[in-house]
Amino acid sequence: MNKLFFYSARLMRDETALQSLSVPQGNLLADLEGKRVALIGNARSLAQTRHGAAIDAVDLVIRINRAPMPSPDSHGTRTDWLALAVRLADEDRTRLNPSRLLWMSPKRKRLGWQVASSPGFYLHPLPDYHALKDRLAAPPTTGAMLIDLLLRSSLASLTLYGFDFFASQSLSGRRTADQVPHDFGAEAAWVADLRRRDARLTLA
């Protein structure tokens, strides 16, 4: 697909055409087999920790959206995969230099050609988004969608850093919990239940 057809498909909401740009979900999950994965959220509280070395020591580091990294001591330095629900500025892409981009948002109109045509690009299916939305009774965060996706794989471990369910707000902006459409209490309870049922999942 070339750039013109991409923008036409996006305008016409042609999900089949857009999905043709994505690696199959099964292939993405296969790439996680046996790996120790760190998923880095954007909670402000992470900046007060010294988790950086532990983050950089895993097999795969996944960050979210603009992925602010105020210090290597707290956040580490690596970004292997970057999961997006917002447009990515050129300077952020250069700074993070991910090897793979994942578009998690159901809002396809925000998806740009540079992201969609990148090597190993993954487009999260709309049915998966809606299933998790129904389960949480609210639009899921990008972090929640990733947790749901990653635990379907045969990864060895998944450690969450920078997830306090908006208790300290986000390094990415100034909005408070009542200004965003997510139910952080429901997500916290859902993650707690996952941790009880799946020993691979850890909250740092």
C-alpha contacts under 8 A as a table, 3 or more apart, distances in Angstrom:
res1	aa1	res2	aa2	distance
1	M	5	F	6.13
1	M	6	F	6.48
1	M	21	L	7.55
2	N	5	F	5.51
2	N	6	F	6.22
3	K	6	F	5.02
3	K	7	Y	6.37
3	K	113	W	6.44
4	L	7	Y	5.40
4	L	8	S	6.27
5	F	8	S	4.95
5	F	9	A	6.02
6	F	9	A	5.10
6	F	10	R	6.11
6	F	17	A	7.92
6	F	18	L	7.15
6	F	113	W	7.07
7	Y	10	R	4.96
7	Y	11	L	6.03
7	Y	113	W	7.74
8	S	11	L	5.09
8	S	12	M	6.11
9	A	12	M	5.10
9	A	13	R	5.84
9	A	14	D	4.91
9	A	15	E	7.54
9	A	17	A	6.28
9	A	18	L	6.60
10	R	13	R	4.98
10	R	14	D	6.28
10	R	15	E	7.88
10	R	18	L	7.15
10	R	108	R	6.60
10	R	109	K	6.30
11	L	14	D	7.76
11	L	109	K	7.34
13	R	108	R	7.70
14	D	17	A	5.50
14	D	18	L	6.40
15	E	18	L	5.03
15	E	19	Q	5.95
16	T	19	Q	5.14
16	T	20	S	6.38
17	A	20	S	5.20
17	A	21	L	7.35
18	L	21	L	5.69
18	L	22	S	7.44
18	L	123	L	7.99
19	Q	22	S	5.24
19	Q	123	L	6.43
19	Q	125	P	7.91
20	S	23	V	7.87
21	L	116	A	6.63
21	L	117	S	7.02
21	L	121	F	7.15
21	L	122	Y	7.80
21	L	123	L	7.87
22	S	116	A	7.70
22	S	120	G	7.32
22	S	121	F	5.34
22	S	122	Y	4.60
22	S	123	L	5.41
23	V	27	N	6.56
23	V	28	L	6.81
23	V	120	G	6.18
23	V	121	F	6.19
23	V	122	Y	5.44
23	V	123	L	7.72
24	P	27	N	5.34
24	P	28	L	6.56
24	P	122	Y	7.49
25	Q	28	L	5.06
25	Q	29	L	6.21
25	Q	122	Y	7.51
25	Q	124	H	7.94
26	G	29	L	5.15
26	G	30	A	6.08
27	N	30	A	5.00
27	N	31	D	6.41
28	L	31	D	5.29
28	L	32	L	7.07
28	L	122	Y	7.68
29	L	32	L	5.33
29	L	33	E	7.04
29	L	150	L	7.13
29	L	152	R	7.29
29	L	153	S	4.97
29	L	154	S	7.46
30	A	33	E	5.44
30	A	153	S	6.81
30	A	154	S	7.48
32	L	35	K	5.52
32	L	150	L	7.95
32	L	153	S	6.39
32	L	154	S	6.55
32	L	155	L	5.21
33	E	153	S	6.53
33	E	154	S	4.65
33	E	155	L	4.62
33	E	156	A	7.10
34	G	154	S	6.12
34	G	155	L	4.59
34	G	156	A	4.66
35	K	58	V	7.97
35	K	59	D	5.72
35	K	60	L	6.99
35	K	155	L	4.93
35	K	156	A	5.13
35	K	157	S	6.82
36	R	58	V	5.41
36	R	59	D	5.17
36	R	60	L	6.48
36	R	155	L	6.51
36	R	156	A	5.33
36	R	157	S	4.79
36	R	158	L	6.26
37	V	58	V	6.02
37	V	59	D	6.01
37	V	60	L	4.84
37	V	61	V	5.97
37	V	62	I	7.48
37	V	155	L	7.39
37	V	156	A	7.75
37	V	157	S	5.97
37	V	158	L	4.85
37	V	159	T	6.35
38	A	55	I	6.18
38	A	58	V	6.62
38	A	60	L	6.34
38	A	61	V	4.94
38	A	62	I	6.16
38	A	158	L	5.81
38	A	159	T	4.90
38	A	160	L	6.05
38	A	161	Y	7.13
39	L	61	V	6.19
39	L	62	I	4.89
39	L	63	R	6.08
39	L	158	L	7.08
39	L	159	T	6.21
39	L	160	L	5.04
39	L	161	Y	6.21
40	I	61	V	7.46
40	I	62	I	6.15
40	I	63	R	4.97
40	I	64	I	6.85
40	I	75	H	7.97
40	I	160	L	6.13
40	I	161	Y	4.86
40	I	162	G	5.74
40	I	163	F	7.62
41	G	63	R	6.72
41	G	64	I	6.41
41	G	67	A	7.87
41	G	143	G	6.75
41	G	160	L	7.29
41	G	161	Y	5.88
41	G	162	G	4.33
41	G	163	F	5.34
42	N	46	L	7.47
42	N	64	I	7.35
42	N	67	A	6.60
42	N	68	P	7.08
42	N	162	G	5.49
42	N	163	F	7.15
42	N	170	S	5.44
42	N	171	L	5.52
42	N	172	S	6.68
43	A	46	L	5.82
43	A	47	A	7.97
43	A	162	G	4.73
43	A	163	F	5.85
43	A	164	D	6.34
43	A	165	F	7.73
43	A	166	F	6.59
43	A	167	A	7.99
43	A	168	S	6.19
43	A	169	Q	5.87
43	A	170	S	4.61
43	A	171	L	5.91
44	R	47	A	5.79
44	R	48	Q	7.79
44	R	162	G	7.33
44	R	168	S	5.56
44	R	169	Q	6.05
44	R	170	S	5.29
44	R	171	L	5.02
45	S	48	Q	5.54
45	S	49	T	7.40
45	S	162	G	6.68
45	S	164	D	7.59
45	S	168	S	5.85
46	L	49	T	5.45
46	L	74	S	6.34
46	L	75	H	7.24
46	L	161	Y	7.02
46	L	162	G	4.84
47	A	50	R	7.94
47	A	70	P	6.83
47	A	71	S	7.22
47	A	74	S	5.38
47	A	75	H	7.10
48	Q	74	S	6.80
49	T	73	D	7.55
49	T	74	S	5.09
50	R	53	A	7.53
50	R	73	D	5.04
50	R	74	S	4.34
50	R	75	H	7.63
51	H	54	A	5.41
51	H	55	I	6.18
51	H	73	D	6.46
51	H	74	S	4.93
51	H	75	H	6.34
51	H	76	G	7.15
52	G	55	I	5.13
52	G	56	D	6.26
52	G	72	P	5.54
52	G	73	D	4.61
52	G	74	S	4.55
52	G	75	H	4.57
52	G	76	G	3.67
52	G	77	T	7.35
53	A	56	D	5.21
53	A	57	A	6.18
53	A	72	P	7.97
53	A	73	D	6.90
53	A	76	G	6.00
54	A	57	A	5.11
54	A	58	V	6.96
54	A	76	G	7.80
55	I	58	V	6.00
55	I	61	V	7.01
55	I	75	H	7.10
55	I	76	G	5.73
56	D	61	V	7.27
56	D	76	G	5.51
56	D	77	T	6.58
56	D	78	R	6.08
58	V	61	V	6.94
60	L	80	D	6.08
60	L	81	W	7.68
61	V	78	R	6.45
61	V	79	T	5.45
61	V	80	D	5.23
61	V	81	W	6.48
62	I	79	T	6.04
62	I	80	D	5.93
62	I	81	W	4.72
62	I	82	L	5.68
62	I	83	A	7.20
63	R	67	A	5.90
63	R	79	T	6.36
63	R	80	D	7.97
63	R	81	W	6.50
63	R	82	L	5.01
63	R	83	A	6.27
64	I	67	A	5.35
64	I	82	L	5.70
64	I	83	A	4.90
64	I	84	L	6.02
64	I	142	T	7.26
64	I	143	G	7.28
65	N	82	L	6.83
65	N	83	A	5.95
65	N	84	L	4.60
65	N	85	A	6.30
65	N	86	V	6.23
65	N	88	L	7.32
66	R	88	L	6.84
66	R	92	D	6.40
66	R	172	S	7.15
67	A	172	S	7.48
68	P	171	L	6.54
68	P	172	S	6.64
69	M	72	P	7.10
69	M	75	H	5.72
69	M	76	G	7.73
69	M	77	T	7.89
70	P	74	S	7.71
70	P	75	H	7.23
71	S	74	S	5.56
71	S	75	H	5.93
71	S	76	G	7.23
72	P	75	H	5.10
72	P	76	G	4.26
72	P	77	T	5.60
73	D	76	G	6.05
78	R	96	L	7.63
79	T	82	L	6.80
79	T	96	L	5.91
79	T	97	N	6.84
79	T	98	P	5.34
79	T	99	S	7.88
80	D	97	N	7.82
80	D	98	P	4.85
80	D	99	S	5.41
80	D	100	R	6.71
81	W	98	P	5.27
81	W	99	S	5.93
81	W	100	R	4.80
81	W	101	L	5.89
81	W	102	L	7.38
82	L	98	P	6.01
82	L	100	R	6.41
82	L	101	L	5.05
82	L	102	L	6.18
83	A	101	L	5.93
83	A	102	L	4.54
83	A	103	W	5.93
83	A	104	M	6.49
83	A	142	T	7.51
84	L	87	R	7.44
84	L	88	L	7.72
84	L	101	L	7.32
84	L	102	L	5.98
84	L	103	W	4.94
84	L	104	M	5.80
84	L	105	S	7.03
84	L	142	T	7.42
85	A	103	W	6.19
85	A	104	M	5.65
85	A	105	S	4.62
85	A	107	K	7.86
85	A	110	R	7.89
85	A	142	T	6.79
86	V	105	S	7.84
86	V	110	R	6.67
86	V	111	L	7.88
87	R	110	R	6.17
87	R	111	L	6.80
87	R	112	G	7.21
88	L	92	D	6.52
88	L	93	R	6.61
89	A	92	D	5.30
89	A	93	R	6.39
90	D	93	R	5.12
90	D	94	T	6.18
91	E	94	T	5.11
91	E	95	R	6.03
92	D	95	R	4.95
92	D	96	L	6.00
93	R	96	L	5.31
93	R	97	N	5.49
93	R	98	P	7.29
94	T	97	N	5.15
98	P	101	L	6.91
99	S	119	P	7.62
99	S	120	G	7.95
100	R	118	S	7.43
100	R	119	P	6.52
100	R	120	G	5.59
100	R	121	F	6.11
101	L	115	V	6.68
101	L	118	S	7.11
101	L	119	P	7.98
101	L	120	G	7.15
101	L	121	F	5.32
101	L	122	Y	6.57
102	L	121	F	5.90
102	L	122	Y	4.66
102	L	123	L	6.03
102	L	124	H	7.35
103	W	111	L	7.39
103	W	121	F	7.87
103	W	122	Y	6.20
103	W	123	L	4.99
103	W	124	H	6.12
104	M	123	L	6.44
104	M	124	H	5.03
104	M	142	T	6.43
104	M	145	M	7.27
105	S	108	R	7.00
105	S	124	H	7.40
105	S	142	T	7.32
106	P	124	H	7.89
106	P	126	L	6.10
106	P	129	Y	7.09
107	K	110	R	6.03
107	K	111	L	7.55
108	R	111	L	5.22
109	K	112	G	7.93
111	L	115	V	6.99
111	L	116	A	6.98
112	G	115	V	5.53
112	G	116	A	6.21
113	W	116	A	4.95
113	W	117	S	5.80
114	Q	117	S	5.48
114	Q	118	S	6.25
115	V	118	S	5.31
115	V	121	F	7.23
116	A	121	F	6.12
116	A	122	Y	8.00
117	S	121	F	6.85
118	S	121	F	5.53
124	H	128	D	7.30
124	H	129	Y	7.55
125	P	128	D	5.54
125	P	129	Y	6.73
126	L	129	Y	5.08
126	L	130	H	6.25
127	P	130	H	5.12
127	P	131	A	6.05
128	D	131	A	5.18
128	D	132	L	6.40
129	Y	132	L	5.45
129	Y	133	K	6.14
129	Y	140	P	7.63
129	Y	145	M	7.06
130	H	133	K	4.86
130	H	134	D	6.11
131	A	134	D	5.23
131	A	135	R	6.33
132	L	135	R	4.93
132	L	136	L	6.18
132	L	139	P	7.96
132	L	140	P	6.72
132	L	145	M	7.38
132	L	148	D	7.98
133	K	136	L	5.29
133	K	137	A	5.65
133	K	138	A	5.31
133	K	139	P	4.97
133	K	140	P	5.63
134	D	137	A	4.91
134	D	138	A	6.92
136	L	139	P	7.40
136	L	140	P	7.05
136	L	183	D	7.46
136	L	186	A	5.98
136	L	187	E	6.84
136	L	190	W	7.85
137	A	183	D	7.91
138	A	181	P	7.18
138	A	182	H	5.77
138	A	183	D	5.92
139	P	181	P	6.46
139	P	182	H	5.51
139	P	183	D	7.61
140	P	143	G	7.91
140	P	144	A	5.87
140	P	145	M	6.43
140	P	182	H	6.10
140	P	183	D	7.70
140	P	187	E	7.80
141	T	144	A	5.17
141	T	145	M	6.40
141	T	182	H	6.53
142	T	145	M	5.16
142	T	146	L	6.25
143	G	146	L	5.11
143	G	147	I	6.26
144	A	147	I	5.12
144	A	148	D	6.20
144	A	187	E	7.06
145	M	148	D	5.16
145	M	149	L	6.14
146	L	149	L	4.96
146	L	150	L	5.83
147	I	150	L	5.24
147	I	151	L	6.09
148	D	151	L	5.74
148	D	152	R	6.93
149	L	152	R	5.58
149	L	153	S	7.52
150	L	153	S	5.63
150	L	155	L	7.65
150	L	158	L	7.94
151	L	154	S	7.44
151	L	155	L	7.34
151	L	158	L	7.79
155	L	158	L	7.34
156	A	200	R	6.48
157	S	200	R	4.46
157	S	201	L	6.14
157	S	202	T	7.79
158	L	200	R	5.85
158	L	201	L	4.91
158	L	202	T	6.27
159	T	201	L	5.93
159	T	202	T	4.69
159	T	203	L	5.77
159	T	204	A	6.53
160	L	163	F	6.37
160	L	201	L	7.73
160	L	202	T	6.18
160	L	203	L	4.82
160	L	204	A	5.84
161	Y	203	L	6.61
161	Y	204	A	5.46
162	G	204	A	7.90
163	F	166	F	7.63
163	F	203	L	7.59
164	D	167	A	5.57
164	D	168	S	6.97
165	F	169	Q	7.97
165	F	184	F	5.28
165	F	185	G	7.29
165	F	187	E	7.31
165	F	188	A	6.27
166	F	169	Q	4.41
166	F	170	S	6.60
166	F	176	T	7.91
166	F	177	A	6.45
166	F	184	F	6.79
169	Q	174	R	7.42
169	Q	175	R	7.38
169	Q	176	T	6.41
169	Q	177	A	7.33
170	S	173	G	5.81
170	S	174	R	7.02
170	S	175	R	7.79
171	L	174	R	7.81
175	R	179	Q	5.82
175	R	180	V	7.13
176	T	179	Q	5.34
176	T	180	V	7.06
177	A	180	V	5.68
177	A	182	H	7.80
177	A	184	F	7.81
178	D	181	P	7.57
183	D	186	A	5.40
183	D	187	E	6.41
184	F	187	E	4.95
184	F	188	A	6.02
185	G	188	A	5.13
185	G	189	A	6.25
186	A	189	A	5.19
186	A	190	W	6.08
187	E	190	W	4.95
187	E	191	V	6.10
188	A	191	V	5.22
188	A	192	A	6.15
189	A	192	A	5.04
189	A	193	D	6.23
190	W	193	D	5.15
190	W	194	L	6.26
191	V	194	L	4.93
191	V	195	R	6.15
192	A	195	R	5.13
192	A	196	R	6.44
193	D	196	R	5.18
193	D	197	R	6.41
194	L	197	R	5.12
194	L	198	D	5.76
194	L	201	L	7.40
195	R	198	D	5.23
195	R	199	A	6.23
195	R	200	R	7.74
195	R	201	L	5.48
195	R	202	T	6.75
196	R	199	A	7.00
198	D	201	L	5.99
199	A	202	T	7.50
